[in-house]
Amino acid sequence: MLADDDRAARLLALTGLTPADLRAGLGDPAVLGAVLDFIAGHEPDLVLAAHELGVEPLALVRARDRLA
């Protein structure tokens, strides 16, 4: 997702995160939750992320639910 400039800009704008926040928050459940909320909130992003990760889209939604 971050390789696509438009998607990356939308992620940062909608989550309020910065690139530094993303790097620093890789192990932070709050940051991971914000990213998963973003991904799950827009089906094309969800499908793309799931495809790139080699998982089913529902796996990403469930991962978000487990963080909550």
PQR file of N, CA, C, O and H, with PARSE charges and radii, in Angstrom:
ATOM      1  N   MET A   1       0.814  -1.191   0.000 -0.4000 1.5000
ATOM      2  CA  MET A   1       0.000   0.000   0.000 -0.0000 2.0000
ATOM      3  C   MET A   1       0.855   1.252   0.000  0.5500 1.7000
ATOM      4  O   MET A   1       0.524   2.237  -0.659 -0.5500 1.4000
ATOM      5  N   LEU A   2       1.937   1.217   0.725 -0.4000 1.5000
ATOM      6  CA  LEU A   2       2.775   2.410   0.810 -0.0000 2.0000
ATOM      7  C   LEU A   2       3.578   2.643  -0.464  0.5500 1.7000
ATOM      8  O   LEU A   2       4.129   3.726  -0.659 -0.5500 1.4000
ATOM      9  H   LEU A   2       2.206   0.416   1.261  0.4000 1.0000
ATOM     10  N   ALA A   3       3.649   1.640  -1.328 -0.4000 1.5000
ATOM     11  CA  ALA A   3       4.343   1.813  -2.600 -0.0000 2.0000
ATOM     12  C   ALA A   3       3.521   2.647  -3.574  0.5500 1.7000
ATOM     13  O   ALA A   3       4.062   3.189  -4.538 -0.5500 1.4000
ATOM     14  H   ALA A   3       3.201   0.760  -1.170  0.4000 1.0000
ATOM     15  N   ASP A   4       2.229   2.753  -3.331 -0.4000 1.5000
ATOM     16  CA  ASP A   4       1.336   3.560  -4.170 -0.0000 2.0000
ATOM     17  C   ASP A   4       1.177   4.922  -3.495  0.5500 1.7000
ATOM     18  O   ASP A   4       0.619   5.019  -2.402 -0.5500 1.4000
ATOM     19  H   ASP A   4       1.789   2.313  -2.548  0.4000 1.0000
ATOM     20  N   ASP A   5       1.666   5.964  -4.151 -0.4000 1.5000
ATOM     21  CA  ASP A   5       1.674   7.300  -3.542 -0.0000 2.0000
ATOM     22  C   ASP A   5       0.292   7.767  -3.108  0.5500 1.7000
ATOM     23  O   ASP A   5       0.147   8.341  -2.029 -0.5500 1.4000
ATOM     24  H   ASP A   5       2.119   5.885  -5.039  0.4000 1.0000
ATOM     25  N   ASP A   6      -0.727   7.529  -3.934 -0.4000 1.5000
ATOM     26  CA  ASP A   6      -2.083   7.977  -3.589 -0.0000 2.0000
ATOM     27  C   ASP A   6      -2.618   7.245  -2.363  0.5500 1.7000
ATOM     28  O   ASP A   6      -3.203   7.863  -1.473 -0.5500 1.4000
ATOM     29  H   ASP A   6      -0.609   7.063  -4.811  0.4000 1.0000
ATOM     30  N   ARG A   7      -2.418   5.929  -2.317 -0.4000 1.5000
ATOM     31  CA  ARG A   7      -2.888   5.149  -1.161 -0.0000 2.0000
ATOM     32  C   ARG A   7      -2.121   5.544   0.099  0.5500 1.7000
ATOM     33  O   ARG A   7      -2.704   5.667   1.176 -0.5500 1.4000
ATOM     34  H   ARG A   7      -1.943   5.427  -3.039  0.4000 1.0000
ATOM     35  N   ALA A   8      -0.835   5.738  -0.043 -0.4000 1.5000
ATOM     36  CA  ALA A   8      -0.017   6.122   1.114 -0.0000 2.0000
ATOM     37  C   ALA A   8      -0.451   7.484   1.647  0.5500 1.7000
ATOM     38  O   ALA A   8      -0.561   7.672   2.859 -0.5500 1.4000
ATOM     39  H   ALA A   8      -0.362   5.638  -0.919  0.4000 1.0000
ATOM     40  N   ALA A   9      -0.694   8.423   0.754 -0.4000 1.5000
ATOM     41  CA  ALA A   9      -1.134   9.757   1.188 -0.0000 2.0000
ATOM     42  C   ALA A   9      -2.483   9.677   1.886  0.5500 1.7000
ATOM     43  O   ALA A   9      -2.706  10.351   2.892 -0.5500 1.4000
ATOM     44  H   ALA A   9      -0.604   8.270  -0.230  0.4000 1.0000
ATOM     45  N   ARG A  10      -3.382   8.857   1.358 -0.4000 1.5000
ATOM     46  CA  ARG A  10      -4.699   8.688   1.982 -0.0000 2.0000
ATOM     47  C   ARG A  10      -4.574   8.039   3.351  0.5500 1.7000
ATOM     48  O   ARG A  10      -5.252   8.450   4.293 -0.5500 1.4000
ATOM     49  H   ARG A  10      -3.201   8.310   0.541  0.4000 1.0000
ATOM     50  N   LEU A  11      -3.714   7.029   3.475 -0.4000 1.5000
ATOM     51  CA  LEU A  11      -3.480   6.369   4.763 -0.0000 2.0000
ATOM     52  C   LEU A  11      -3.014   7.387   5.798  0.5500 1.7000
ATOM     53  O   LEU A  11      -3.545   7.444   6.907 -0.5500 1.4000
ATOM     54  H   LEU A  11      -3.163   6.696   2.710  0.4000 1.0000
ATOM     55  N   LEU A  12      -2.029   8.180   5.433 -0.4000 1.5000
ATOM     56  CA  LEU A  12      -1.491   9.152   6.376 -0.0000 2.0000
ATOM     57  C   LEU A  12      -2.534  10.214   6.722  0.5500 1.7000
ATOM     58  O   LEU A  12      -2.661  10.608   7.882 -0.5500 1.4000
ATOM     59  H   LEU A  12      -1.597   8.134   4.532  0.4000 1.0000
ATOM     60  N   ALA A  13      -3.268  10.669   5.732 -0.4000 1.5000
ATOM     61  CA  ALA A  13      -4.275  11.711   5.973 -0.0000 2.0000
ATOM     62  C   ALA A  13      -5.412  11.209   6.854  0.5500 1.7000
ATOM     63  O   ALA A  13      -5.855  11.913   7.762 -0.5500 1.4000
ATOM     64  H   ALA A  13      -3.165  10.349   4.790  0.4000 1.0000
ATOM     65  N   LEU A  14      -5.878  10.008   6.592 -0.4000 1.5000
ATOM     66  CA  LEU A  14      -7.041   9.505   7.334 -0.0000 2.0000
ATOM     67  C   LEU A  14      -6.698   8.964   8.717  0.5500 1.7000
ATOM     68  O   LEU A  14      -7.541   8.981   9.614 -0.5500 1.4000
ATOM     69  H   LEU A  14      -5.518   9.436   5.855  0.4000 1.0000
ATOM     70  N   THR A  15      -5.485   8.492   8.896 -0.4000 1.5000
ATOM     71  CA  THR A  15      -5.112   7.959  10.214 -0.0000 2.0000
ATOM     72  C   THR A  15      -4.452   9.013  11.086  0.5500 1.7000
ATOM     73  O   THR A  15      -4.406   8.867  12.307 -0.5500 1.4000
ATOM     74  H   THR A  15      -4.801   8.478   8.167  0.4000 1.0000
ATOM     75  N   GLY A  16      -3.939  10.076  10.472 -0.4000 1.5000
ATOM     76  CA  GLY A  16      -3.217  11.085  11.226 -0.0000 2.0000
ATOM     77  C   GLY A  16      -1.795  10.672  11.562  0.5500 1.7000
ATOM     78  O   GLY A  16      -1.093  11.372  12.291 -0.5500 1.4000
ATOM     79  H   GLY A  16      -3.976  10.195   9.480  0.4000 1.0000
ATOM     80  N   LEU A  17      -1.378   9.542  11.033 -0.4000 1.5000
ATOM     81  CA  LEU A  17      -0.025   9.050  11.281 -0.0000 2.0000
ATOM     82  C   LEU A  17       0.964   9.714  10.332  0.5500 1.7000
ATOM     83  O   LEU A  17       0.590  10.194   9.262 -0.5500 1.4000
ATOM     84  H   LEU A  17      -1.948   8.973  10.441  0.4000 1.0000
ATOM     85  N   THR A  18       2.208   9.735  10.731 -0.4000 1.5000
ATOM     86  CA  THR A  18       3.289  10.198   9.869 -0.0000 2.0000
ATOM     87  C   THR A  18       4.133   8.979   9.491  0.5500 1.7000
ATOM     88  O   THR A  18       4.001   7.923  10.110 -0.5500 1.4000
ATOM     89  H   THR A  18       2.511   9.345  11.601  0.4000 1.0000
ATOM     90  N   PRO A  19       4.987   9.112   8.494 -0.5600 1.5000
ATOM     91  CA  PRO A  19       5.877   7.986   8.192  0.2800 2.0000
ATOM     92  C   PRO A  19       6.707   7.572   9.409  0.5500 1.7000
ATOM     93  O   PRO A  19       6.943   6.384   9.624 -0.5500 1.4000
ATOM     94  N   ALA A  20       7.142   8.537  10.194 -0.4000 1.5000
ATOM     95  CA  ALA A  20       7.916   8.219  11.410 -0.0000 2.0000
ATOM     96  C   ALA A  20       7.059   7.451  12.409  0.5500 1.7000
ATOM     97  O   ALA A  20       7.543   6.526  13.061 -0.5500 1.4000
ATOM     98  H   ALA A  20       6.950   9.503  10.019  0.4000 1.0000
ATOM     99  N   ASP A  21       5.777   7.834  12.532 -0.4000 1.5000
ATOM    100  CA  ASP A  21       4.873   7.107  13.431 -0.0000 2.0000
ATOM    101  C   ASP A  21       4.736   5.650  12.995  0.5500 1.7000
ATOM    102  O   ASP A  21       4.743   4.739  13.823 -0.5500 1.4000
ATOM    103  H   ASP A  21       5.384   8.585  12.002  0.4000 1.0000
ATOM    104  N   LEU A  22       4.614   5.450  11.700 -0.4000 1.5000
ATOM    105  CA  LEU A  22       4.477   4.086  11.187 -0.0000 2.0000
ATOM    106  C   LEU A  22       5.720   3.262  11.495  0.5500 1.7000
ATOM    107  O   LEU A  22       5.617   2.127  11.960 -0.5500 1.4000
ATOM    108  H   LEU A  22       4.609   6.191  11.028  0.4000 1.0000
ATOM    109  N   ARG A  23       6.873   3.820  11.241 -0.4000 1.5000
ATOM    110  CA  ARG A  23       8.125   3.092  11.513 -0.0000 2.0000
ATOM    111  C   ARG A  23       8.264   2.792  13.003  0.5500 1.7000
ATOM    112  O   ARG A  23       8.611   1.673  13.382 -0.5500 1.4000
ATOM    113  H   ARG A  23       6.957   4.742  10.863  0.4000 1.0000
ATOM    114  N   ALA A  24       7.998   3.774  13.835 -0.4000 1.5000
ATOM    115  CA  ALA A  24       8.162   3.612  15.282 -0.0000 2.0000
ATOM    116  C   ALA A  24       7.089   2.712  15.891  0.5500 1.7000
ATOM    117  O   ALA A  24       7.308   2.096  16.934 -0.5500 1.4000
ATOM    118  H   ALA A  24       7.716   4.682  13.526  0.4000 1.0000
ATOM    119  N   GLY A  25       5.940   2.638  15.244 -0.4000 1.5000
ATOM    120  CA  GLY A  25       4.816   1.929  15.827 -0.0000 2.0000
ATOM    121  C   GLY A  25       4.576   0.532  15.305  0.5500 1.7000
ATOM    122  O   GLY A  25       3.486  -0.009  15.487 -0.5500 1.4000
ATOM    123  H   GLY A  25       5.762   3.138  14.396  0.4000 1.0000
ATOM    124  N   LEU A  26       5.554  -0.065  14.664 -0.4000 1.5000
ATOM    125  CA  LEU A  26       5.347  -1.390  14.089 -0.0000 2.0000
ATOM    126  C   LEU A  26       4.902  -2.430  15.113  0.5500 1.7000
ATOM    127  O   LEU A  26       4.197  -3.376  14.761 -0.5500 1.4000
ATOM    128  H   LEU A  26       6.440   0.374  14.516  0.4000 1.0000
ATOM    129  N   GLY A  27       5.295  -2.275  16.350 -0.4000 1.5000
ATOM    130  CA  GLY A  27       4.892  -3.216  17.389 -0.0000 2.0000
ATOM    131  C   GLY A  27       3.831  -2.670  18.330  0.5500 1.7000
ATOM    132  O   GLY A  27       3.475  -3.318  19.314 -0.5500 1.4000
ATOM    133  H   GLY A  27       5.868  -1.507  16.637  0.4000 1.0000
ATOM    134  N   ASP A  28       3.329  -1.486  18.032 -0.4000 1.5000
ATOM    135  CA  ASP A  28       2.357  -0.820  18.897 -0.0000 2.0000
ATOM    136  C   ASP A  28       0.934  -1.183  18.456  0.5500 1.7000
ATOM    137  O   ASP A  28       0.544  -0.882  17.327 -0.5500 1.4000
ATOM    138  H   ASP A  28       3.619  -0.959  17.233  0.4000 1.0000
ATOM    139  N   PRO A  29       0.156  -1.827  19.335 -0.5600 1.5000
ATOM    140  CA  PRO A  29      -1.207  -2.221  18.959  0.2800 2.0000
ATOM    141  C   PRO A  29      -2.077  -1.052  18.488  0.5500 1.7000
ATOM    142  O   PRO A  29      -2.938  -1.237  17.628 -0.5500 1.4000
ATOM    143  N   ALA A  30      -1.868   0.138  19.033 -0.4000 1.5000
ATOM    144  CA  ALA A  30      -2.676   1.286  18.615 -0.0000 2.0000
ATOM    145  C   ALA A  30      -2.380   1.672  17.166  0.5500 1.7000
ATOM    146  O   ALA A  30      -3.295   1.969  16.399 -0.5500 1.4000
ATOM    147  H   ALA A  30      -1.169   0.289  19.731  0.4000 1.0000
ATOM    148  N   VAL A  31      -1.116   1.668  16.802 -0.4000 1.5000
ATOM    149  CA  VAL A  31      -0.729   2.004  15.428 -0.0000 2.0000
ATOM    150  C   VAL A  31      -1.192   0.902  14.481  0.5500 1.7000
ATOM    151  O   VAL A  31      -1.753   1.179  13.421 -0.5500 1.4000
ATOM    152  H   VAL A  31      -0.373   1.427  17.426  0.4000 1.0000
ATOM    153  N   LEU A  32      -0.954  -0.337  14.866 -0.4000 1.5000
ATOM    154  CA  LEU A  32      -1.410  -1.453  14.032 -0.0000 2.0000
ATOM    155  C   LEU A  32      -2.924  -1.414  13.857  0.5500 1.7000
ATOM    156  O   LEU A  32      -3.431  -1.668  12.764 -0.5500 1.4000
ATOM    157  H   LEU A  32      -0.498  -0.562  15.727  0.4000 1.0000
ATOM    158  N   GLY A  33      -3.638  -1.100  14.920 -0.4000 1.5000
ATOM    159  CA  GLY A  33      -5.094  -1.000  14.839 -0.0000 2.0000
ATOM    160  C   GLY A  33      -5.537   0.102  13.906  0.5500 1.7000
ATOM    161  O   GLY A  33      -6.492  -0.075  13.149 -0.5500 1.4000
ATOM    162  H   GLY A  33      -3.226  -0.894  15.807  0.4000 1.0000
ATOM    163  N   ALA A  34      -4.859   1.243  13.946 -0.4000 1.5000
ATOM    164  CA  ALA A  34      -5.206   2.353  13.053 -0.0000 2.0000
ATOM    165  C   ALA A  34      -4.998   1.961  11.596  0.5500 1.7000
ATOM    166  O   ALA A  34      -5.817   2.285  10.736 -0.5500 1.4000
ATOM    167  H   ALA A  34      -4.084   1.387  14.561  0.4000 1.0000
ATOM    168  N   VAL A  35      -3.908   1.269  11.329 -0.4000 1.5000
ATOM    169  CA  VAL A  35      -3.644   0.835   9.954 -0.0000 2.0000
ATOM    170  C   VAL A  35      -4.676  -0.208   9.520  0.5500 1.7000
ATOM    171  O   VAL A  35      -5.190  -0.144   8.403 -0.5500 1.4000
ATOM    172  H   VAL A  35      -3.244   1.006  12.028  0.4000 1.0000
ATOM    173  N   LEU A  36      -4.974  -1.148  10.383 -0.4000 1.5000
ATOM    174  CA  LEU A  36      -5.968  -2.164  10.029 -0.0000 2.0000
ATOM    175  C   LEU A  36      -7.361  -1.557   9.890  0.5500 1.7000
ATOM    176  O   LEU A  36      -8.136  -1.997   9.041 -0.5500 1.4000
ATOM    177  H   LEU A  36      -4.557  -1.200  11.290  0.4000 1.0000
ATOM    178  N   ASP A  37      -7.692  -0.569  10.696 -0.4000 1.5000
ATOM    179  CA  ASP A  37      -8.969   0.137  10.523 -0.0000 2.0000
ATOM    180  C   ASP A  37      -9.031   0.787   9.149  0.5500 1.7000
ATOM    181  O   ASP A  37     -10.047   0.710   8.459 -0.5500 1.4000
ATOM    182  H   ASP A  37      -7.062  -0.211  11.386  0.4000 1.0000
ATOM    183  N   PHE A  38      -7.938   1.426   8.761 -0.4000 1.5000
ATOM    184  CA  PHE A  38      -7.872   2.063   7.451 -0.0000 2.0000
ATOM    185  C   PHE A  38      -8.065   1.026   6.348  0.5500 1.7000
ATOM    186  O   PHE A  38      -8.865   1.226   5.434 -0.5500 1.4000
ATOM    187  H   PHE A  38      -7.112   1.489   9.321  0.4000 1.0000
ATOM    188  N   ILE A  39      -7.340  -0.066   6.436 -0.4000 1.5000
ATOM    189  CA  ILE A  39      -7.416  -1.106   5.407 -0.0000 2.0000
ATOM    190  C   ILE A  39      -8.819  -1.708   5.339  0.5500 1.7000
ATOM    191  O   ILE A  39      -9.375  -1.879   4.254 -0.5500 1.4000
ATOM    192  H   ILE A  39      -6.690  -0.229   7.179  0.4000 1.0000
ATOM    193  N   ALA A  40      -9.380  -2.023   6.486 -0.4000 1.5000
ATOM    194  CA  ALA A  40     -10.699  -2.663   6.521 -0.0000 2.0000
ATOM    195  C   ALA A  40     -11.810  -1.710   6.104  0.5500 1.7000
ATOM    196  O   ALA A  40     -12.884  -2.159   5.704 -0.5500 1.4000
ATOM    197  H   ALA A  40      -8.928  -1.884   7.368  0.4000 1.0000
ATOM    198  N   GLY A  41     -11.575  -0.416   6.188 -0.4000 1.5000
ATOM    199  CA  GLY A  41     -12.610   0.564   5.875 -0.0000 2.0000
ATOM    200  C   GLY A  41     -12.819   0.828   4.402  0.5500 1.7000
ATOM    201  O   GLY A  41     -13.736   1.561   4.034 -0.5500 1.4000
ATOM    202  H   GLY A  41     -10.702  -0.051   6.513  0.4000 1.0000
ATOM    203  N   HIS A  42     -11.992   0.249   3.551 -0.4000 1.5000
ATOM    204  CA  HIS A  42     -12.099   0.490   2.110 -0.0000 2.0000
ATOM    205  C   HIS A  42     -11.777  -0.825   1.402  0.5500 1.7000
ATOM    206  O   HIS A  42     -10.622  -1.248   1.349 -0.5500 1.4000
ATOM    207  H   HIS A  42     -11.246  -0.346   3.850  0.4000 1.0000
ATOM    208  N   GLU A  43     -12.804  -1.457   0.867 -0.4000 1.5000
ATOM    209  CA  GLU A  43     -12.648  -2.811   0.324 -0.0000 2.0000
ATOM    210  C   GLU A  43     -11.493  -2.954  -0.672  0.5500 1.7000
ATOM    211  O   GLU A  43     -10.766  -3.944  -0.591 -0.5500 1.4000
ATOM    212  H   GLU A  43     -13.742  -1.114   0.910  0.4000 1.0000
ATOM    213  N   PRO A  44     -11.285  -2.020  -1.607 -0.5600 1.5000
ATOM    214  CA  PRO A  44     -10.139  -2.192  -2.509  0.2800 2.0000
ATOM    215  C   PRO A  44      -8.803  -2.263  -1.768  0.5500 1.7000
ATOM    216  O   PRO A  44      -7.917  -3.022  -2.162 -0.5500 1.4000
ATOM    217  N   ASP A  45      -8.654  -1.480  -0.704 -0.4000 1.5000
ATOM    218  CA  ASP A  45      -7.427  -1.550   0.094 -0.0000 2.0000
ATOM    219  C   ASP A  45      -7.325  -2.883   0.825  0.5500 1.7000
ATOM    220  O   ASP A  45      -6.249  -3.476   0.906 -0.5500 1.4000
ATOM    221  H   ASP A  45      -9.374  -0.863  -0.385  0.4000 1.0000
ATOM    222  N   LEU A  46      -8.435  -3.341   1.347 -0.4000 1.5000
ATOM    223  CA  LEU A  46      -8.471  -4.617   2.063 -0.0000 2.0000
ATOM    224  C   LEU A  46      -8.073  -5.758   1.139  0.5500 1.7000
ATOM    225  O   LEU A  46      -7.255  -6.603   1.503 -0.5500 1.4000
ATOM    226  H   LEU A  46      -9.309  -2.859   1.281  0.4000 1.0000
ATOM    227  N   VAL A  47      -8.649  -5.781  -0.048 -0.4000 1.5000
ATOM    228  CA  VAL A  47      -8.350  -6.851  -1.006 -0.0000 2.0000
ATOM    229  C   VAL A  47      -6.886  -6.776  -1.449  0.5500 1.7000
ATOM    230  O   VAL A  47      -6.213  -7.802  -1.540 -0.5500 1.4000
ATOM    231  H   VAL A  47      -9.314  -5.095  -0.343  0.4000 1.0000
ATOM    232  N   LEU A  48      -6.396  -5.573  -1.724 -0.4000 1.5000
ATOM    233  CA  LEU A  48      -5.004  -5.415  -2.142 -0.0000 2.0000
ATOM    234  C   LEU A  48      -4.044  -5.857  -1.045  0.5500 1.7000
ATOM    235  O   LEU A  48      -3.103  -6.606  -1.305 -0.5500 1.4000
ATOM    236  H   LEU A  48      -6.943  -4.739  -1.650  0.4000 1.0000
ATOM    237  N   ALA A  49      -4.278  -5.399   0.171 -0.4000 1.5000
ATOM    238  CA  ALA A  49      -3.393  -5.762   1.281 -0.0000 2.0000
ATOM    239  C   ALA A  49      -3.412  -7.269   1.510  0.5500 1.7000
ATOM    240  O   ALA A  49      -2.360  -7.880   1.703 -0.5500 1.4000
ATOM    241  H   ALA A  49      -5.043  -4.790   0.382  0.4000 1.0000
ATOM    242  N   ALA A  50      -4.579  -7.863   1.492 -0.4000 1.5000
ATOM    243  CA  ALA A  50      -4.681  -9.310   1.695 -0.0000 2.0000
ATOM    244  C   ALA A  50      -3.926 -10.067   0.601  0.5500 1.7000
ATOM    245  O   ALA A  50      -3.212 -11.031   0.877 -0.5500 1.4000
ATOM    246  H   ALA A  50      -5.433  -7.366   1.336  0.4000 1.0000
ATOM    247  N   HIS A  51      -4.093  -9.622  -0.628 -0.4000 1.5000
ATOM    248  CA  HIS A  51      -3.396 -10.262  -1.745 -0.0000 2.0000
ATOM    249  C   HIS A  51      -1.877 -10.164  -1.559  0.5500 1.7000
ATOM    250  O   HIS A  51      -1.163 -11.157  -1.701 -0.5500 1.4000
ATOM    251  H   HIS A  51      -4.673  -8.839  -0.853  0.4000 1.0000
ATOM    252  N   GLU A  52      -1.397  -8.975  -1.245 -0.4000 1.5000
ATOM    253  CA  GLU A  52       0.046  -8.763  -1.078 -0.0000 2.0000
ATOM    254  C   GLU A  52       0.614  -9.570   0.085  0.5500 1.7000
ATOM    255  O   GLU A  52       1.765 -10.006   0.043 -0.5500 1.4000
ATOM    256  H   GLU A  52      -1.977  -8.168  -1.130  0.4000 1.0000
ATOM    257  N   LEU A  53      -0.195  -9.764   1.118 -0.4000 1.5000
ATOM    258  CA  LEU A  53       0.257 -10.528   2.290 -0.0000 2.0000
ATOM    259  C   LEU A  53       0.013 -12.031   2.150  0.5500 1.7000
ATOM    260  O   LEU A  53       0.503 -12.822   2.956 -0.5500 1.4000
ATOM    261  H   LEU A  53      -1.130  -9.410   1.151  0.4000 1.0000
ATOM    262  N   GLY A  54      -0.748 -12.418   1.124 -0.4000 1.5000
ATOM    263  CA  GLY A  54      -1.031 -13.840   0.913 -0.0000 2.0000
ATOM    264  C   GLY A  54      -2.010 -14.413   1.922  0.5500 1.7000
ATOM    265  O   GLY A  54      -1.919 -15.580   2.301 -0.5500 1.4000
ATOM    266  H   GLY A  54      -1.146 -11.775   0.470  0.4000 1.0000
ATOM    267  N   VAL A  55      -2.953 -13.572   2.356 -0.4000 1.5000
ATOM    268  CA  VAL A  55      -3.972 -14.025   3.311 -0.0000 2.0000
ATOM    269  C   VAL A  55      -5.356 -13.659   2.771  0.5500 1.7000
ATOM    270  O   VAL A  55      -5.483 -12.889   1.819 -0.5500 1.4000
ATOM    271  H   VAL A  55      -3.026 -12.623   2.048  0.4000 1.0000
ATOM    272  N   GLU A  56      -6.363 -14.214   3.383 -0.4000 1.5000
ATOM    273  CA  GLU A  56      -7.733 -13.856   3.045 -0.0000 2.0000
ATOM    274  C   GLU A  56      -8.064 -12.501   3.669  0.5500 1.7000
ATOM    275  O   GLU A  56      -7.570 -12.193   4.754 -0.5500 1.4000
ATOM    276  H   GLU A  56      -6.260 -14.840   4.156  0.4000 1.0000
ATOM    277  N   PRO A  57      -8.885 -11.691   3.011 -0.5600 1.5000
ATOM    278  CA  PRO A  57      -9.270 -10.402   3.597  0.2800 2.0000
ATOM    279  C   PRO A  57      -9.841 -10.523   5.008  0.5500 1.7000
ATOM    280  O   PRO A  57      -9.586  -9.669   5.858 -0.5500 1.4000
ATOM    281  N   LEU A  58     -10.600 -11.564   5.253 -0.4000 1.5000
ATOM    282  CA  LEU A  58     -11.191 -11.747   6.572 -0.0000 2.0000
ATOM    283  C   LEU A  58     -10.126 -11.907   7.655  0.5500 1.7000
ATOM    284  O   LEU A  58     -10.363 -11.552   8.810 -0.5500 1.4000
ATOM    285  H   LEU A  58     -10.807 -12.257   4.562  0.4000 1.0000
ATOM    286  N   ALA A  59      -8.974 -12.428   7.302 -0.4000 1.5000
ATOM    287  CA  ALA A  59      -7.887 -12.580   8.275 -0.0000 2.0000
ATOM    288  C   ALA A  59      -7.432 -11.216   8.781  0.5500 1.7000
ATOM    289  O   ALA A  59      -7.094 -11.073   9.956 -0.5500 1.4000
ATOM    290  H   ALA A  59      -8.781 -12.716   6.364  0.4000 1.0000
ATOM    291  N   LEU A  60      -7.420 -10.210   7.904 -0.4000 1.5000
ATOM    292  CA  LEU A  60      -7.035  -8.868   8.331 -0.0000 2.0000
ATOM    293  C   LEU A  60      -8.102  -8.249   9.221  0.5500 1.7000
ATOM    294  O   LEU A  60      -7.783  -7.563  10.192 -0.5500 1.4000
ATOM    295  H   LEU A  60      -7.694 -10.325   6.949  0.4000 1.0000
ATOM    296  N   VAL A  61      -9.345  -8.485   8.900 -0.4000 1.5000
ATOM    297  CA  VAL A  61     -10.439  -7.976   9.729 -0.0000 2.0000
ATOM    298  C   VAL A  61     -10.389  -8.629  11.111  0.5500 1.7000
ATOM    299  O   VAL A  61     -10.568  -7.959  12.128 -0.5500 1.4000
ATOM    300  H   VAL A  61      -9.605  -9.042   8.112  0.4000 1.0000
ATOM    301  N   ARG A  62     -10.149  -9.918  11.139 -0.4000 1.5000
ATOM    302  CA  ARG A  62     -10.059 -10.624  12.421 -0.0000 2.0000
ATOM    303  C   ARG A  62      -8.864 -10.154  13.235  0.5500 1.7000
ATOM    304  O   ARG A  62      -8.943 -10.051  14.459 -0.5500 1.4000
ATOM    305  H   ARG A  62     -10.004 -10.462  10.313  0.4000 1.0000
ATOM    306  N   ALA A  63      -7.761  -9.869  12.557 -0.4000 1.5000
ATOM    307  CA  ALA A  63      -6.580  -9.365  13.260 -0.0000 2.0000
ATOM    308  C   ALA A  63      -6.921  -8.054  13.940  0.5500 1.7000
ATOM    309  O   ALA A  63      -6.500  -7.814  15.071 -0.5500 1.4000
ATOM    310  H   ALA A  63      -7.697  -9.953  11.563  0.4000 1.0000
ATOM    311  N   ARG A  64      -7.674  -7.207  13.268 -0.4000 1.5000
ATOM    312  CA  ARG A  64      -8.094  -5.923  13.868 -0.0000 2.0000
ATOM    313  C   ARG A  64      -8.961  -6.183  15.085  0.5500 1.7000
ATOM    314  O   ARG A  64      -8.784  -5.551  16.127 -0.5500 1.4000
ATOM    315  H   ARG A  64      -8.016  -7.402  12.349  0.4000 1.0000
ATOM    316  N   ASP A  65      -9.898  -7.110  14.956 -0.4000 1.5000
ATOM    317  CA  ASP A  65     -10.781  -7.420  16.079 -0.0000 2.0000
ATOM    318  C   ASP A  65      -9.993  -7.914  17.293  0.5500 1.7000
ATOM    319  O   ASP A  65     -10.350  -7.605  18.430 -0.5500 1.4000
ATOM    320  H   ASP A  65     -10.042  -7.623  14.110  0.4000 1.0000
ATOM    321  N   ARG A  66      -8.932  -8.671  17.059 -0.4000 1.5000
ATOM    322  CA  ARG A  66      -8.121  -9.184  18.170 -0.0000 2.0000
ATOM    323  C   ARG A  66      -7.339  -8.064  18.862  0.5500 1.7000
ATOM    324  O   ARG A  66      -7.030  -8.174  20.049 -0.5500 1.4000
ATOM    325  H   ARG A  66      -8.642  -8.922  16.135  0.4000 1.0000
ATOM    326  N   LEU A  67      -7.020  -7.001  18.143 -0.4000 1.5000
ATOM    327  CA  LEU A  67      -6.297  -5.886  18.738 -0.0000 2.0000
ATOM    328  C   LEU A  67      -7.204  -5.018  19.613  0.5500 1.7000
ATOM    329  O   LEU A  67      -6.732  -4.341  20.526 -0.5500 1.4000
ATOM    330  H   LEU A  67      -7.271  -6.912  17.179  0.4000 1.0000
ATOM    331  N   ALA A  68      -8.498  -5.043  19.329 -0.4000 1.5000
ATOM    332  CA  ALA A  68      -9.435  -4.175  20.039 -0.0000 2.0000
ATOM    333  C   ALA A  68      -9.619  -4.585  21.483  0.5500 1.7000
ATOM    334  O   ALA A  68     -10.379  -3.950  22.213 -0.5500 1.4000
ATOM    335  H   ALA A  68      -8.881  -5.593  18.586  0.4000 1.0000
TER
END
